[in-house]
Amino acid sequence: MTLWWAIAAVCLGCYALKLAGLAAPRRVLDHPRVRRFAELVPVALLAALIAVQTFTAEGGLSFDPARTAGLGAAVVALLLRAPFLVVLASAAVVTALARMLLG
């Protein structure tokens, strides 16, 4: 039951943040620092998510060569300015090949 209370609290918090964003005055939203923050936060959160998904397993730090190879392939594809689906496909193929070769 505690889990459901936590989920409800997080839902209310998300709704309150959304409401605060909609209620914020335009002059606050147009401030250069707020704009810069809004541009950088999604990138930082996505990078953190990628790091956690790549280098953790079962709640602990781990190194999976196949995942790391897939991440490397995605980085190379991004540096080559490949379309998003090509980035995903190259990461998936390299990860699968690494798992097949490494056992």
Beta strands, then each sheet from edge to edge (+ up, - down):
strand 1: 56-57
strand 2: 60-61
sheet 1: 1+ 2-
end
